[in-house]
Amino acid sequence: MTALRFAFLHFYHLDKANATIHCADVRFSPITFELCKLLPNNEVFQEKTEVENHLGKYEVDGGR
């Protein structure tokens, strides 16, 4: 597993944990989206697909 994928998974799970703590739907952070975009297209896994499905569905909070 690459360092990029580890970094992506770190922020993915951090975003999920923050949503759980606040009893809210997950809204992925700008860094999670950016790391997702950097992952190779041929690398497909559940967490990446979930983040890709969130792209463009809500305004990204630039202050995060």
N, C-alpha and C positions, 0 to 999 in steps of 0.2 A: 504494500500500500504506500502511496506517495505522501509526501509531506503536505501537498495541496489537499489531498483527500482527507487527511487527518485534520487539517485546519478547518475545512468545510464542515466536517462532522462535529467538531468542537462547537462551532457557532450554531449549527443546526440544533444540536441538543441544548445549548444554552437558551436559544430562542424558545424551544419547546418547554423547557423548565420554567422560564419566566412567565409564559402564558399560563402554565399550570398553577403557579404560585398565585397569580392574579385571577384565577378562574375565568380566563378569557380564551377566545380563539387565538391561535398562533398567528402572528404577523411577523414574517421574517425580516431581519435587519438588513440594512444596505450591504454590510460586509458578507452576509450569508448569500445574498443574491449575486454579488460580484464574484465570490469564490465559486459559486455554482457555474457561472458563465465561463470561468477559466478551465473548468474540468473538461477533459476530452469528450467529444461527441460520442465516441464509441464506448465510453465508460457509462454503463447504465446500472443504477441501483435505486432502491426504494426511496431513500432520502433525497436524492438528486431529483427524481421524478416529482416528488411532492413539492419541492421548492420551485421547480420549473412550472408546475401547475398554478402557483401563486403569482408568478410574474405578471404584472399589469393588472391584477385584480384589485389593488388598493394603492393609494399614494404611499410611496416610501418615505419614512420619517428620516429626513436628512440630519436631524439633531441627535440621532442615536449613536 
